[in-house]
Amino acid sequence: MSNISEMFGTLVFNDTVMRERLPRETYKALCQAIRVGKRLDLAVANVVANAMKDWAIEHGATHFTHWFQPLTGITAEKHDSFITPTDGGQVIMEFSGKELIQGESDASSFPSGGLRATFEARGYTAWDPTSYAFLKDGVLCIPTAFCSYGGEALDMKTPLLRSMEAINKQTMRILRLFGNTEVVSVKTTVGPEQEYFLVDREIYERRPDLIYTGRTLFGAKPPKGQEMDDHYFGVIKPRVAAFMKELDEQLWKLGILAKTEHNEAAPAQHELAPIFTTTNISTDHNQLTMEMMQKLAKKHDLVCLLHEKPFAGVNGSGKHNNWSLSTDTGVNLLNPGETPAENAQFLLFLAAVIKAVDDYQDLLRISVASAGNDHRLGGGEAPPAVVSMFLGDELNAILDSIKNDTPYGAKEKELLKVGVHVLPRFPKDSTDRNRTSPFAFTGNKFEFRMLGSSASIADCNTVLNTAVAESLRVFADELEAAMDFESALHNLIRKTIGEHDRIIFNGNGYGEEWIREAESRGLINLKTTPDCLPYLLKEKNVALFAQHKVFSETELRSRCEIMQENYCKTVHIEALTAIEMARRDILPAVSRTAADLAAASLTKSEIGLDGTYETETAKEISSLTARMYRDVKALEDAVLVPATITDMEARSLYYKDTVLPLMQAIREAGDRLETITPADAWPFPTYGEMLFGVR
């Protein structure tokens, strides 16, 4: 199918398909339910389910699944066929509204963080009608939320949907204060830019660390990395281009708005960026995108690496989360307007985001925390672990003039008063982009750049939605009680900027000077996941999520435990992998090399030749081998200790403070050994082969 417009969405039960296949009244009822979040009547659901089943069967489907996103970070599905037995040993194909709306899945083996015992197996999936059903590998996939028998969220989508409702509720209060009675609902929108690496499959299969952990635990720096900046936006290699072409086609068939693709900064690194869409749909699409990348790469004898830092010494992979706020009438609330009222509204929403990011900087940092992302944040190519905001010089100057009651611009004779003066017009691109800022305003949206490549975008958007909802709640409470709305609005924006401008930083986020300045401003620097997670259960954060009914305290505690447990498991697997690679491959290989060199040195000496190279190299290999062996034995002892630590926070700190440093010491010895061991004796493909192996 060469025509993209004909190809797009062919595997999606989208609005066009529903309009064609559903009776008019059923279609209207479904659209109304989607628009305002109303529960779908079972009779309507039965009609929708039957039409969905017929469409799926016409496309070759025999099964359906409730497709959900448990706390594993990936998606899950249980396939059920459409067949129903009839008299005479025959079957018919059926799919009911009840099956569409709700499913039951065994929840016992998914992470629950103590929410339930293993023997409490029942979990329910509930259809999210705002995210279209689609076909994947001949199966009808129905996007759903996933909850326990008691109603607790066991997935990433349920809290996200709750947070979207929270910000919708508070935004509507603000819009009504501005006299807007047309808007029915407000949704956050997201466009996540996805970075990834592609390596040759044959090379990958000879790297146990990549197979088990997704990142290299050993690997000396090659003669060339990304120093020449020649890979960034460079000509795309034929094998990669063929992969990207098929990826685009498959994503377009799934209705995913894949738009931009290019080489990223590091060798073998690439990026795909979609057009933005509603946050929960964008979350579904990003999960599908990652799955499709890994699946299609294998068809091209490649492997797609989504780890945040698969290779030391070159760029890691992030996922830039472009977030905005839009009405059902198509207005972006983060777009500066043309009238004083529109600009006052824009400034209020901007102030709400500033307040949210400052008040809940710890939660935003936690929302991107993982063992993998710890290697990336602050690593030179990524934002630092300190959360800050970039607004650009012009917008920052406007805020300063409001905060300080000073004129804006050389020609301005009067003070800028919100609601009276027109906010000076400025185009979207009136300021340069700051690629070092964790949270940057880019014209009509905010780009949150701390998110790691492999993560679901659900967590960070749940936090962002809820935090901004809280700012808007505080604003609405104050403005609804005001006698003079315009004066109260001006004073509120001015006060908010003054109280929270410490979070605004337009300079170089990579510099050590900024880290020192951030500390003096009172901003927190949570460098690792174990450092972050205790903040999740701080009283103000528990209260935030409870206030907006996004997480109960029980659900929040379970999330904290799951994140700590995932961190510990990840580092534990990495440690065991490092031990195995060192013991079974590196130490035997270099020991043989040292013995061969020693023998060669002796032979040369006997016949009067200079054996300096052999002697000196054998000595260095022997010394490094002994050092590595000692550290491996220490690591073997260290990985036994966590099982005796019952407190999960203490256990995660032990992995951070004891296990990871030992792994690094082993790596340093191994990487030096790689540089002095003959190429034919080294047991693994090198960085040069991995980074430059795709031609």
C-alpha positions as CSV (number, residue, x, y, z in Angstrom):
1,M,0.0,0.0,0.0
2,S,1.9,3.0,-1.3
3,N,-0.6,5.8,-0.6
4,I,0.0,7.0,3.0
5,S,-3.4,8.6,3.3
6,E,-5.0,5.2,2.4
7,M,-2.6,3.3,4.7
8,F,-3.0,5.5,7.8
9,G,-5.2,4.0,10.5
10,T,-6.2,0.9,8.5
11,L,-5.6,-1.3,11.6
12,V,-7.5,1.0,13.9
13,F,-11.2,1.0,14.8
14,N,-11.2,4.7,14.6
15,D,-13.8,7.5,14.3
16,T,-14.1,7.0,10.6
17,V,-14.8,3.3,10.9
18,M,-17.2,3.8,13.8
19,R,-19.1,6.4,11.8
20,E,-19.5,4.0,8.9
21,R,-20.4,0.9,10.9
22,L,-22.4,2.0,13.9
23,P,-26.0,3.1,13.8
24,R,-26.3,6.9,14.1
25,E,-27.7,6.9,17.6
26,T,-25.1,4.4,18.8
27,Y,-22.3,6.5,17.3
28,K,-23.7,9.7,19.0
29,A,-23.9,7.9,22.4
30,L,-20.4,6.6,22.1
31,C,-19.0,10.0,21.1
32,Q,-20.8,11.7,24.0
33,A,-19.4,9.1,26.4
34,I,-15.9,9.7,25.1
35,R,-16.2,13.5,25.2
36,V,-17.5,13.9,28.7
37,G,-16.3,10.7,30.3
38,K,-19.8,9.2,30.7
39,R,-20.2,5.5,31.4
40,L,-21.4,3.6,28.3
41,D,-24.8,1.9,28.5
42,L,-24.5,-1.9,28.1
43,A,-27.0,-1.9,25.2
44,V,-24.9,0.6,23.3
45,A,-21.7,-1.4,24.2
46,N,-23.3,-4.5,22.7
47,V,-23.8,-2.8,19.4
48,V,-20.2,-1.3,19.4
49,A,-18.7,-4.7,20.3
50,N,-20.5,-6.5,17.5
51,A,-19.4,-3.9,14.9
52,M,-15.8,-4.1,16.3
53,K,-15.8,-7.9,16.1
54,D,-17.1,-7.9,12.5
55,W,-14.5,-5.4,11.5
56,A,-11.7,-7.3,13.2
57,I,-12.7,-10.6,11.6
58,E,-12.8,-9.0,8.1
59,H,-9.2,-8.1,8.8
60,G,-8.3,-11.7,9.7
61,A,-8.5,-11.5,13.5
62,T,-9.7,-14.6,15.4
63,H,-8.9,-13.3,19.0
64,F,-9.4,-10.2,21.1
65,T,-7.4,-9.0,24.1
66,H,-7.7,-6.4,26.8
67,W,-4.4,-4.6,26.2
68,F,-3.1,-3.0,29.4
69,Q,0.0,-1.5,31.0
70,P,0.8,-3.2,34.4
71,L,3.6,-1.9,36.6
72,T,6.2,-3.9,34.7
73,G,6.8,-1.0,32.4
74,I,5.7,-2.9,29.4
75,T,2.3,-4.0,28.1
76,A,0.3,-7.1,28.8
77,E,-2.3,-9.1,27.0
78,K,-4.4,-12.3,27.3
79,H,-5.9,-13.5,24.1
80,D,-9.5,-14.9,23.9
81,S,-11.0,-16.2,20.7
82,F,-14.3,-15.0,19.3
83,I,-15.7,-18.6,19.1
84,T,-18.8,-19.6,21.0
85,P,-20.0,-23.3,20.7
86,T,-23.4,-24.0,19.2
87,D,-25.5,-27.2,18.8
88,G,-24.1,-29.8,16.6
89,G,-20.5,-29.2,17.5
90,Q,-20.3,-26.0,15.6
91,V,-19.1,-22.5,16.6
92,I,-20.1,-18.9,15.9
93,M,-18.1,-15.8,16.3
94,E,-19.4,-13.6,19.1
95,F,-18.2,-10.6,21.1
96,S,-20.4,-9.0,23.7
97,G,-20.6,-5.5,25.2
98,K,-19.8,-7.0,28.6
99,E,-16.6,-8.5,27.2
100,L,-15.7,-5.2,25.6
101,I,-16.3,-3.1,28.7
102,Q,-14.7,-5.4,31.3
103,G,-12.3,-8.3,31.4
104,E,-10.8,-10.4,34.1
105,S,-7.1,-11.2,34.3
106,D,-4.9,-13.1,36.7
107,A,-3.2,-10.3,38.7
108,S,-1.2,-12.5,41.0
109,S,2.1,-12.3,39.2
110,F,2.1,-8.6,38.4
111,P,3.9,-6.2,40.7
112,S,1.5,-4.9,43.4
113,G,3.9,-3.5,46.1
114,G,2.0,-5.3,48.8
115,L,-1.4,-4.2,47.7
116,R,-2.4,-7.9,47.5
117,A,-1.2,-11.3,48.5
118,T,-0.1,-13.8,45.8
119,F,-3.2,-15.9,46.3
120,E,-5.4,-12.9,45.6
121,A,-5.4,-13.4,41.9
122,R,-8.3,-11.5,40.5
123,G,-7.8,-8.3,38.5
124,Y,-10.1,-6.5,36.2
125,T,-9.4,-4.7,33.0
126,A,-11.8,-1.8,32.0
127,W,-12.1,-0.4,28.5
128,D,-10.7,3.1,27.9
129,P,-13.1,4.2,25.1
130,T,-11.1,7.4,24.4
131,S,-8.2,5.2,23.0
132,Y,-9.2,3.4,19.8
133,A,-9.1,-0.4,19.6
134,F,-6.5,-1.7,17.0
135,L,-5.3,-4.8,15.4
136,K,-1.9,-6.3,16.2
137,D,-0.6,-9.6,14.9
138,G,-4.1,-10.6,14.0
139,V,-5.6,-9.8,17.4
140,L,-8.1,-7.2,18.3
141,C,-6.5,-5.1,21.0
142,I,-8.7,-3.1,23.3
143,P,-6.9,-0.4,25.4
144,T,-7.8,-0.8,29.0
145,A,-7.1,0.2,32.6
146,F,-6.2,-2.5,35.1
147,C,-7.4,-2.6,38.7
148,S,-7.5,-5.1,41.6
149,Y,-10.6,-6.8,43.0
150,G,-10.7,-4.1,45.6
151,G,-10.4,-1.2,43.1
152,E,-6.7,-0.3,43.6
153,A,-4.8,0.7,40.5
154,L,-2.4,-2.0,39.3
155,D,-1.3,-0.2,36.2
156,M,0.0,3.0,34.8
157,K,-3.1,4.1,32.9
158,T,-5.6,4.3,35.7
159,P,-3.7,7.0,37.6
160,L,-3.0,8.8,34.3
161,L,-6.8,8.9,33.5
162,R,-7.5,10.1,37.1
163,S,-4.9,12.9,36.7
164,M,-6.4,13.9,33.4
165,E,-9.8,14.2,35.0
166,A,-8.3,16.2,37.9
167,I,-6.7,18.8,35.6
168,N,-9.8,18.9,33.5
169,K,-11.9,19.8,36.5
170,Q,-9.7,22.5,37.8
171,T,-9.0,24.0,34.3
172,M,-12.7,24.3,33.7
173,R,-13.1,26.3,36.9
174,I,-10.5,28.8,35.6
175,L,-12.0,29.0,32.2
176,R,-15.5,29.8,33.7
177,L,-13.9,32.6,35.7
178,F,-12.7,34.1,32.4
179,G,-16.3,33.9,31.1
180,N,-15.7,30.9,28.8
181,T,-18.9,28.9,28.7
182,E,-18.3,27.1,25.4
183,V,-15.6,24.6,26.4
184,V,-16.9,21.3,27.7
185,S,-13.6,19.6,28.5
186,V,-9.9,20.2,28.6
187,K,-7.3,17.5,27.9
188,T,-3.5,17.5,28.2
189,T,-1.7,16.6,25.0
190,V,1.8,15.0,24.6
191,G,4.2,14.3,21.8
192,P,7.1,12.1,23.1
193,E,10.3,12.1,21.1
194,Q,11.8,8.6,21.3
195,E,15.6,8.0,21.2
196,Y,17.1,4.6,20.6
197,F,20.2,2.7,19.4
198,L,20.4,0.1,16.6
199,V,23.2,-2.5,16.7
200,D,23.9,-5.5,14.5
201,R,22.1,-8.5,15.7
202,E,25.0,-10.9,15.3
203,I,27.2,-8.6,17.4
204,Y,24.5,-8.2,20.0
205,E,24.1,-11.9,20.4
206,R,27.8,-12.1,21.5
207,R,27.3,-9.6,24.3
208,P,25.7,-11.2,27.4
209,D,25.5,-7.8,29.1
210,L,23.3,-6.4,26.4
211,I,21.2,-9.5,26.3
212,Y,20.6,-9.6,30.1
213,T,20.7,-6.0,31.1
214,G,20.3,-3.8,28.0
215,R,23.6,-2.0,28.6
216,T,27.3,-2.8,28.3
217,L,28.9,-3.6,31.6
218,F,32.4,-3.7,30.0
219,G,33.8,-1.8,27.0
220,A,36.8,0.3,26.4
221,K,36.3,3.6,24.6
222,P,37.0,3.3,20.9
223,P,39.4,5.6,19.0
224,K,36.4,7.5,17.7
225,G,33.1,8.2,19.4
226,Q,30.9,11.2,18.7
227,E,33.7,13.8,18.9
228,M,33.3,14.8,15.2
229,D,29.6,15.3,15.5
230,D,29.3,13.7,12.1
231,H,26.5,11.2,13.0
232,Y,24.0,13.9,14.2
233,F,21.5,14.5,11.4
234,G,23.9,12.7,9.1
235,V,23.0,10.6,6.1
236,I,20.9,7.6,7.3
237,K,22.6,4.3,6.4
238,P,20.7,2.0,4.1
239,R,19.9,-0.8,6.6
240,V,18.7,1.8,9.1
241,A,16.7,3.6,6.4
242,A,15.0,0.3,5.5
243,F,14.1,-0.3,9.1
244,M,12.8,3.3,9.5
245,K,10.6,3.0,6.4
246,E,9.0,-0.2,7.6
247,L,8.6,1.2,11.1
248,D,6.8,4.3,9.7
249,E,4.4,2.1,7.6
250,Q,3.5,-0.2,10.5
251,L,3.0,2.8,12.9
252,W,0.9,4.7,10.4
253,K,-1.3,1.6,10.0
254,L,-1.8,1.7,13.7
255,G,-2.8,5.4,13.6
256,I,0.4,6.5,15.2
257,L,1.5,10.0,14.0
258,A,5.1,9.2,13.3
259,K,6.5,12.4,11.8
260,T,10.3,12.9,12.2
261,E,13.2,10.5,12.1
262,H,17.0,11.2,12.1
263,N,20.4,10.2,13.4
264,E,21.1,11.4,16.9
265,A,24.4,12.5,18.4
266,A,26.0,9.2,19.2
267,P,27.0,6.6,16.6
268,A,24.2,4.1,16.1
269,Q,21.7,6.4,17.9
270,H,18.5,7.6,16.3
271,E,15.3,9.3,17.1
272,L,11.6,9.2,16.1
273,A,9.2,12.0,17.0
274,P,5.4,11.9,16.6
275,I,2.8,14.6,16.3
276,F,1.2,15.3,19.6
277,T,-2.1,13.8,20.7
278,T,-4.2,13.3,23.8
279,T,-2.0,12.1,26.7
280,N,-3.6,8.7,27.3
281,I,-3.6,7.9,23.6
282,S,0.0,9.2,23.3
283,T,0.9,6.9,26.1
284,D,-0.6,3.9,24.3
285,H,1.0,4.9,21.1
286,N,4.5,5.3,22.7
287,Q,4.2,1.8,24.2
288,L,3.3,0.4,20.8
289,T,6.1,2.4,19.1
290,M,8.7,0.8,21.5
291,E,7.3,-2.7,20.9
292,M,7.2,-2.2,17.2
293,M,10.8,-0.8,17.1
294,Q,12.2,-3.9,18.8
295,K,10.1,-6.3,16.8
296,L,10.9,-4.8,13.4
297,A,14.6,-4.4,14.1
298,K,15.0,-8.2,14.3
299,K,13.5,-8.5,10.8
300,H,16.4,-6.3,9.6
301,D,19.0,-8.3,11.5
302,L,19.3,-5.4,14.0
303,V,18.5,-5.0,17.7
304,C,16.9,-1.9,19.1
305,L,18.3,-0.8,22.4
306,L,16.0,1.3,24.6
307,H,18.2,1.4,27.7
308,E,19.0,4.9,28.9
309,K,22.7,4.4,28.8
310,P,23.7,1.3,26.8
311,F,27.2,2.6,26.1
312,A,29.5,4.5,28.5
313,G,31.2,7.6,27.1
314,V,28.6,8.5,24.5
315,N,25.1,10.0,24.6
316,G,22.4,8.1,26.4
317,S,18.8,7.9,25.2
318,G,16.0,10.0,26.5
319,K,12.4,10.6,25.7
320,H,11.4,14.3,25.5
321,N,7.8,14.7,26.7
322,N,6.2,17.7,25.0
323,W,3.2,18.6,27.2
324,S,0.5,21.1,26.6
325,L,-3.1,21.8,27.6
326,S,-6.0,22.1,25.0
327,T,-9.7,22.6,25.1
328,D,-12.2,20.5,23.2
329,T,-12.7,23.6,21.0
330,G,-9.1,23.4,19.8
331,V,-7.5,26.2,21.8
332,N,-4.0,25.6,23.2
333,L,-4.1,27.2,26.7
334,L,-0.3,27.6,26.6
335,N,-0.4,29.8,23.5
336,P,-0.1,33.6,24.0
337,G,-3.2,35.3,22.7
338,E,-4.1,38.4,20.8
339,T,-6.2,40.2,23.4
340,P,-5.6,41.4,27.0
341,A,-8.0,38.8,28.3
342,E,-6.3,36.0,26.3
343,N,-2.9,37.0,27.5
344,A,-4.0,37.3,31.1
345,Q,-5.3,33.7,30.8
346,F,-2.1,32.5,29.3
347,L,-0.1,34.1,32.1
348,L,-2.2,32.5,34.7
349,F,-1.7,29.0,33.2
350,L,2.0,29.7,32.8
351,A,2.1,30.7,36.5
352,A,0.3,27.5,37.4
353,V,2.9,25.4,35.7
354,I,5.8,27.4,37.3
355,K,4.2,26.9,40.7
356,A,3.6,23.2,40.1
357,V,7.2,22.5,38.9
358,D,8.6,24.4,41.9
359,D,6.3,22.9,44.5
360,Y,6.6,19.3,43.2
361,Q,10.1,19.2,41.8
362,D,10.8,16.1,43.9
363,L,7.8,14.3,42.3
364,L,8.9,15.2,38.8
365,R,12.4,13.8,39.5
366,I,10.8,10.6,41.0
367,S,8.6,10.2,37.9
368,V,11.7,9.7,35.7
369,A,13.7,7.7,38.3
370,S,15.1,4.3,37.3
371,A,18.4,2.4,37.6
372,G,19.0,3.0,33.9
373,N,18.2,6.7,33.9
374,D,20.6,7.2,36.9
375,H,23.5,6.6,34.5
376,R,22.1,9.3,32.1
377,L,20.9,12.2,34.1
378,G,23.7,14.7,34.6
379,G,25.9,12.7,32.3
380,G,26.8,15.7,30.0
381,E,24.3,15.0,27.3
382,A,21.2,14.9,29.5
383,P,19.6,17.4,31.8
384,P,21.0,17.4,35.4
385,A,19.1,15.7,38.2
386,V,18.1,19.1,39.4
387,V,14.7,20.2,38.1
388,S,14.5,23.7,36.7
389,M,12.5,25.6,34.0
390,F,13.6,27.5,30.9
391,L,11.3,30.3,29.7
392,G,13.5,32.3,27.3
393,D,14.7,35.8,27.7
394,E,11.7,37.7,26.4
395,L,9.0,35.8,28.4
396,N,11.3,35.9,31.5
397,A,11.6,39.7,31.1
398,I,7.8,40.0,31.0
399,L,7.5,38.0,34.1
400,D,10.2,40.1,35.8
401,S,8.4,43.3,34.9
402,I,5.1,42.0,36.5
403,K,6.9,40.7,39.6
404,N,8.8,43.9,40.2
405,D,6.2,46.4,39.0
406,T,8.7,47.8,36.5
407,P,8.1,48.9,32.9
408,Y,8.6,46.3,30.2
409,G,10.8,47.4,27.3
410,A,12.5,50.6,26.6
411,K,9.5,52.3,25.1
412,E,7.0,51.2,27.8
413,K,6.0,54.1,30.0
414,E,3.5,52.4,32.2
415,L,3.7,49.4,34.3
416,L,2.5,46.1,32.9
417,K,-0.8,45.3,34.6
418,V,-2.3,41.9,33.7
419,G,-5.7,42.3,32.1
420,V,-5.1,46.0,31.1
421,H,-2.1,46.0,28.9
422,V,-1.7,43.7,25.9
423,L,1.1,41.3,26.6
424,P,3.8,42.2,24.1
425,R,3.5,40.0,21.1
426,F,6.3,37.5,20.5
427,P,6.4,34.7,18.0
428,K,6.9,31.1,19.1
429,D,10.5,31.1,18.2
430,S,11.4,34.5,19.7
431,T,14.2,32.9,21.8
432,D,16.7,30.1,21.3
433,R,16.0,26.7,22.6
434,N,17.8,25.5,25.7
435,R,18.8,21.9,25.2
436,T,20.2,21.6,28.7
437,S,17.0,22.5,30.6
438,P,15.0,19.7,32.2
439,F,11.8,21.6,31.6
440,A,11.7,24.1,28.8
441,F,9.0,26.3,27.4
442,T,9.1,26.0,23.6
443,G,6.5,28.4,22.3
444,N,3.1,26.7,23.2
445,K,4.2,23.7,25.2
446,F,6.7,22.5,27.8
447,E,9.4,20.0,26.9
448,F,10.2,17.7,29.9
449,R,13.6,16.3,28.9
450,M,14.5,14.1,32.0
451,L,12.4,11.1,31.0
452,G,14.4,8.0,30.0
453,S,14.1,6.1,26.7
454,S,12.6,2.9,28.1
455,A,10.1,4.4,30.4
456,S,6.4,4.7,30.0
457,I,5.3,8.4,29.7
458,A,2.4,7.7,32.0
459,D,4.2,8.3,35.3
460,C,5.7,11.8,34.5
461,N,2.4,13.0,32.9
462,T,0.4,11.7,35.9
463,V,2.6,13.8,38.2
464,L,2.6,16.8,35.9
465,N,-1.2,16.8,35.4
466,T,-1.8,16.5,39.1
467,A,0.7,19.1,40.2
468,V,-0.7,21.6,37.7
469,A,-4.3,20.7,38.8
470,E,-3.3,21.6,42.3
471,S,-1.9,25.0,41.2
472,L,-5.2,25.7,39.4
473,R,-7.2,24.6,42.4
474,V,-5.4,27.1,44.6
475,F,-5.8,29.8,42.0
476,A,-9.5,29.1,41.4
477,D,-10.3,29.1,45.1
478,E,-8.7,32.5,45.5
479,L,-10.2,34.1,42.3
480,E,-13.7,32.7,43.0
481,A,-13.7,34.5,46.3
482,A,-12.3,37.8,45.0
483,M,-14.4,41.0,44.8
484,D,-12.4,42.5,42.0
485,F,-11.4,39.7,39.6
486,E,-8.9,41.7,37.5
487,S,-7.0,43.1,40.5
488,A,-7.0,39.7,42.2
489,L,-5.7,38.1,39.0
490,H,-2.8,40.5,38.6
491,N,-1.8,40.2,42.3
492,L,-2.1,36.4,42.1
493,I,0.2,36.1,39.1
494,R,2.7,38.7,40.5
495,K,2.7,36.8,43.9
496,T,3.2,33.4,42.2
497,I,6.1,34.6,40.1
498,G,7.8,36.1,43.2
499,E,7.4,33.0,45.3
500,H,8.5,30.5,42.6
501,D,11.0,32.2,40.3
502,R,13.8,30.2,41.9
503,I,12.9,27.3,39.6
504,I,13.5,29.5,36.5
505,F,16.9,29.2,35.0
506,N,17.8,30.1,31.4
507,G,21.5,29.3,31.5
508,N,23.7,26.2,30.9
509,G,22.2,23.3,32.9
510,Y,25.3,21.1,32.2
511,G,27.7,23.4,34.2
512,E,28.9,22.6,37.7
513,E,28.3,26.3,38.5
514,W,24.5,25.8,38.0
515,I,24.5,22.8,40.4
516,R,26.1,25.1,43.1
517,E,23.7,27.9,42.3
518,A,20.7,25.5,42.4
519,E,21.7,24.5,45.9
520,S,21.9,28.1,47.0
521,R,18.4,28.6,45.6
522,G,17.1,25.8,47.7
523,L,16.4,23.4,44.8
524,I,17.0,19.7,45.5
525,N,19.5,17.5,43.7
526,L,18.4,13.9,43.9
527,K,21.1,12.2,41.9
528,T,19.9,8.6,42.1
529,T,16.7,6.5,42.4
530,P,17.4,5.5,46.0
531,D,17.9,9.2,46.9
532,C,14.6,10.1,45.2
533,L,12.1,7.5,46.4
534,P,11.7,8.5,50.1
535,Y,10.4,11.8,48.9
536,L,7.4,10.1,47.3
537,L,5.8,9.5,50.7
538,K,6.3,13.0,52.1
539,E,3.2,14.4,53.6
540,K,2.7,17.1,51.0
541,N,3.0,14.6,48.1
542,V,0.6,12.0,49.7
543,A,-1.9,14.9,50.3
544,L,-1.6,16.1,46.7
545,F,-2.6,12.8,45.2
546,A,-5.3,12.2,47.7
547,Q,-6.7,15.7,47.2
548,H,-7.2,15.0,43.5
549,K,-8.1,11.3,43.9
550,V,-5.2,10.2,41.7
551,F,-3.5,7.8,44.2
552,S,-4.6,6.7,47.6
553,E,-1.9,6.6,50.2
554,T,-1.9,2.8,50.0
555,E,-1.5,2.9,46.2
556,L,1.3,5.4,46.6
557,R,3.2,3.3,49.1
558,S,2.9,0.3,46.8
559,R,4.4,2.4,44.0
560,C,7.3,3.3,46.1
561,E,8.0,-0.3,47.1
562,I,7.7,-1.5,43.5
563,M,10.2,1.2,42.3
564,Q,12.6,0.3,45.1
565,E,12.3,-3.4,44.3
566,N,12.8,-2.8,40.5
567,Y,15.9,-0.8,41.2
568,C,17.3,-3.6,43.4
569,K,16.5,-6.3,41.0
570,T,18.0,-4.4,38.1
571,V,21.3,-3.8,39.8
572,H,21.4,-7.4,41.1
573,I,21.0,-8.8,37.6
574,E,23.7,-6.5,36.4
575,A,26.0,-7.6,39.2
576,L,25.5,-11.3,38.4
577,T,26.0,-10.6,34.7
578,A,29.3,-8.8,35.4
579,I,30.5,-11.7,37.6
580,E,29.7,-14.2,35.0
581,M,31.4,-12.3,32.2
582,A,34.5,-11.7,34.3
583,R,34.8,-15.2,35.6
584,R,33.8,-17.3,32.5
585,D,35.2,-15.1,29.7
586,I,37.5,-12.2,30.6
587,L,39.7,-13.7,33.3
588,P,40.3,-17.0,31.4
589,A,41.1,-15.2,28.2
590,V,43.5,-12.7,29.7
591,S,45.2,-15.3,31.8
592,R,45.9,-17.4,28.7
593,T,47.2,-14.3,27.0
594,A,49.5,-13.5,30.0
595,A,50.9,-17.1,30.0
596,D,51.5,-16.9,26.2
597,L,53.3,-13.6,26.6
598,A,55.4,-14.9,29.5
599,A,56.4,-18.0,27.5
600,A,57.2,-15.8,24.4
601,S,59.4,-13.6,26.6
602,L,61.3,-16.6,28.0
603,T,61.8,-17.9,24.5
604,K,63.1,-14.6,23.2
605,S,65.5,-14.3,26.2
606,E,66.9,-17.8,25.5
607,I,67.8,-16.8,21.9
608,G,69.0,-13.4,22.8
609,L,66.1,-11.3,21.6
610,D,64.4,-8.3,23.3
611,G,61.3,-9.5,25.1
612,T,60.4,-6.1,26.7
613,Y,56.9,-5.9,25.1
614,E,56.0,-9.5,26.2
615,T,57.4,-9.1,29.7
616,E,55.9,-5.7,30.5
617,T,52.5,-6.6,29.0
618,A,52.4,-9.9,30.8
619,K,53.1,-8.1,34.1
620,E,50.4,-5.5,33.5
621,I,47.8,-8.2,32.5
622,S,48.8,-10.2,35.5
623,S,48.4,-7.3,37.9
624,L,45.0,-6.2,36.4
625,T,43.8,-9.8,36.5
626,A,44.6,-10.1,40.1
627,R,42.9,-6.9,40.8
628,M,39.8,-7.9,38.9
629,Y,39.7,-11.3,40.6
630,R,39.8,-9.7,44.0
631,D,36.9,-7.3,43.1
632,V,34.9,-10.1,41.6
633,K,35.2,-12.1,44.8
634,A,34.2,-9.0,46.7
635,L,31.2,-8.5,44.5
636,E,30.2,-12.2,44.8
637,D,30.1,-11.7,48.6
638,A,28.3,-8.3,48.3
639,V,25.4,-9.6,46.2
640,L,24.6,-12.1,49.0
641,V,24.0,-9.3,51.6
642,P,20.8,-7.7,50.2
643,A,18.8,-10.8,50.9
644,T,19.4,-10.2,54.6
645,I,18.2,-6.6,54.5
646,T,14.5,-6.5,54.9
647,D,13.9,-2.8,54.6
648,M,13.6,-2.0,50.9
649,E,14.9,1.5,51.2
650,A,18.1,0.3,53.0
651,R,18.5,-2.5,50.5
652,S,18.4,-0.1,47.5
653,L,20.9,2.2,49.2
654,Y,23.2,-0.9,49.7
655,Y,23.1,-1.6,46.0
656,K,23.8,2.0,45.2
657,D,26.7,2.5,47.7
658,T,28.3,-1.0,47.7
659,V,27.4,-3.1,44.7
660,L,27.6,-0.4,42.0
661,P,31.1,0.8,43.0
662,L,32.4,-2.7,43.0
663,M,30.9,-3.2,39.5
664,Q,32.6,0.0,38.4
665,A,36.0,-1.2,39.8
666,I,35.7,-4.5,37.9
667,R,34.8,-2.6,34.7
668,E,37.8,-0.3,35.0
669,A,40.2,-3.2,35.2
670,G,38.3,-5.0,32.4
671,D,38.3,-2.0,30.1
672,R,42.1,-1.5,30.5
673,L,42.6,-5.2,29.9
674,E,40.7,-4.9,26.6
675,T,43.1,-2.3,25.4
676,I,46.2,-4.4,25.9
677,T,44.8,-7.9,25.0
678,P,45.2,-9.1,21.4
679,A,42.0,-8.6,19.4
680,D,41.7,-12.3,18.6
681,A,41.9,-13.2,22.3
682,W,39.3,-10.7,23.6
683,P,36.0,-12.6,24.2
684,F,33.5,-9.9,23.3
685,P,32.7,-7.5,20.4
686,T,34.2,-4.1,21.1
687,Y,32.6,-0.7,21.3
688,G,33.9,0.1,17.8
689,E,32.2,-3.0,16.4
690,M,28.9,-2.2,18.2
691,L,28.7,1.5,17.5
692,F,30.0,1.3,13.9
693,G,28.9,-2.2,13.0
694,V,25.8,-1.3,11.1
695,R,26.8,-0.2,7.5
